[in-house]
Amino acid sequence: DPRLRDGLHTNAGVYLRYFPSNSFFITFGINRRTFDGTAIIVLDDGSFLGRYVFAQMNTEATAASVAIGNLWQFNNGFTLGGTWGLFSAQTSSSSRFKLKANQGLTAAETDESKKAMRDFANQLNDVSSAHGFAMLMIGWAF
């Protein structure tokens, strides 16, 4: 199974929060998540140390979301709130990877590694449209 070794994960988005009542809100948003880094696959070849395949990966996914919750701001600036439900849908995704340090791999091992990396990149992108519930917000407004 592939695992992340190192890299940079970014998440940027635009949100519109609408308050139909005093503290209750509905949020509409769109965000883009990326990962650029290295993944590693451990090949099960029966040896004591095993063999490794590294892959340089770049994934990108865009997701639209809708959330509901409550937000209270006190006179001293303290802010407390919660998002009670977050529903997301992936609108687009892409992934690229290149196997590195693959000397000595058979054609079957190379194909297996490529399939594992493709599946792993798809899993990383699927996380961008994960749903959520009961997220607490604590802050201070100036």
N, C-alpha and C positions, 0 to 999 in steps of 0.2 A: 504494500500500500504506500502510495506517495505521502510525503510529509513536507511541510514548509521548513526550509532551513534558515532563510533570512529574506528580508525584502521590505518594501514600503507599501503600506496599505493607506489609501486615501478615500475619503468620503466627503463629498461636497453636494449641497443641495439648496433648493429654494422652497420655502414653505409659506403658506398663507394661513393665518390663524383667524378664524371668525368666531366671535363671541355672541351667540344669539340670546344669552342671558348674562347675569352678573358674573358668574365664574365658569360656567360651562362653555367649552370651546369645541370646535370642529376644525381640524387642520387638513389642508390639502397640500401635497408636496410632490416634488420630483427630485431625485438625487442620483448621482453617478458615483459608483464605487470602482476603484481600481486596485490591482495588486501587481507589483513589478518586483520580481525577486527570483530566488532559487528554490527549487523543490528537489527532494531526494527520494529515490526508490531503492530499497534494499532488495536485491535479487536473492531468492531462496535457492541457492545452488548446492546446499548440503555441506558447504565448507564451514570451518569454525568461525571465521570472521565475516564471511559473506562478501558479496560484491555490491558496489553501489553505482547507480546511474544518477547523474545530476542533470537537471533541466532548467534552463533560463525560461521563466514564464512571464507573460503579461496578460492579465485578464481585465475586462471592462464590462460593466453592467449598469444599466439605467433602470430605475424602478419608480413607479408612481405609487403614492400612498395616501391613505385617508386615516385619520385618527380622531378619537374623541377623548375628552378628559376635563379636568377642572384645574383652575389656576387662581390662587389667592395672593394678593400683594398687600402687605400691611403698611401702616403709616411710616414705620421706620425703614422701609425698603426691603424688608425680609420677604421673600417669595417662596411659596410652597405650592406644589401641585402634583398632579398625577395624570398620566396617560393611561386610560383604562382599556383601550383597545386600539391596535394599530394593524391595518390591513394593507398589504402591498402586492403589487403585480409587476413582474419584470416586463419592461417594454422593449429592451434590446440587450444583446450581450455579444461579446466576441472574446476570443482567446487565441494566443499564439504561444508556442513553446519551441525550444530547440534543445535537443539532447546534447549534453556535453560529457566529456570523459567517458565515452562509450567504447573505448578500445577493447577488443576481445569479446564483444558480444556476438552471439549468433544472430542470424536473420530473425529467428523466432523470438529471441530475447529482445531484440530491437523493436519488433512489431508489438510485443506484449508491453514493453515500456511506453511506447507511443500511445497505445490504447489506454493504459493506466493514467498517463498524464492528461490525455484528452478528457477522460472521465473526471479526474481530479479538478481540472480547470472548470468544467461544467458545474461541479459541486460548489466551488468557490463563487461562481456567478450566481448560483441558486440562493446562496445565503443573502444576497442583496435584496431579495424579495421575501425575506422571512417575516412572519407576522409576530406581533408582540402584545403583551398585556401587562398591566400593573407596573408601569415604569414610574418611579418617583422622581420628582424634580425639586431641588432645593437650591436657592440662590439669593442674591442680593442685588437689588436694582439701585442705581445711582441717580 
